[in-house]
Amino acid sequence: MWDLDFFLIATIESLHQITIGELVFLSEQELVDCVRGDSEACHGGFVENAFEFIANKGGITSEAYYPYKGKDRSCNVKKETHGVARNIGYEKVPSNNSEKALLKAVANQPVSVYIDAGAPAYKFYSSGIFNARNCGTHLDHAATVVGYGKLHDGTKYWLVKNSWSTAWGEKGYIRMKRDIHSKKGLCGIASNASYPIA
């Protein structure tokens, strides 16, 4: 579930940079310690719980004040009261009109998504446009869509940041084929997406 924390925080840090003009590193550990998600985290429950936690609290604490420890601990109430990124809400990207709604959201800021990362072709991706035919829609992994593009031959793609280190893929990123004529998108990328709002 911790990859969800990192991608959720990445979208909030990006929004803070876009709206305030200041890049602040925010606390993943606060979410690990203080947000209790449901057992269906990969189906959106955790992200919604985390966004609601941040909204109800009025913000999220900085990484410097509530540093990452790499393990689940008790919520530190004293530390979690020092919100840096404030007044954060969230929006779900409508999943009923294919990748168009996701494109509209990504045009403004990075978006947290769930994808099916179970296919060996995804796990061992190294470069190029990913277009695995055996990629399903069993959403088992969180990632962040940070952009999109188009090659000279007209092939459209999503630029997706992964959590498996910079040794994976294209320095930690994957270019996934876009506009595949499926409502859910490749690997379900358009099925369950959300982003923070200020």
Phi, psi and omega in degrees: 000342185294332177299331176297318180301314182296319181285325176296313179298319180301320180290324179289319176300318179296315178299317179299317178297317182294316186274324184260332182087017182226128176272118179237134176274124185258164189274108170292325184299326178300318178292318178302315185280323194253343182255126177255110179271173177271175182287352179258042185306321182285358176253014171108346184300315183294315181300315178297317178299318181294314178299319179293321176301311182296317180295315181293326180281339180089013178151184178227147185283157179285155176300322181296323183276329182227075189291156180288132181246348178078014177208159179286125179229180175286148179294126179269096186300324179295317181287324185283001177269357183260071182290136177258299175278114188249164175053050181262126171243196177208160176231143171269137175283126179303130183262005185269355180234045176057215187278354182298317180293322177296318178300317179299318179292315183293336177297339182256332184187164174298150185230133175283133179226161169249141179222166172270106181255017185281340182291137177305325180299326177287312183301324184253020178302139178235324179189171178088187179273120180281126181212050184292128179286338181266015178277123183263206180230026174278099188288107185231010185207142177259146178207176179235123173278117184254350180181189179205164181197184180213132178282169179301330180278002178095355179293124180263148182212159170263141171261116189239129176270130180251170183253011187267025177086164180285352176283342181270142173061219179264079182056042178093001181242160175224141173258111183256134182304137181248157180059060181265010179065043174223132180304324184275346183075171180297130180060021179077018187303332181262007185283321187211090183232148179208163181209153180282154174230151179255000000 
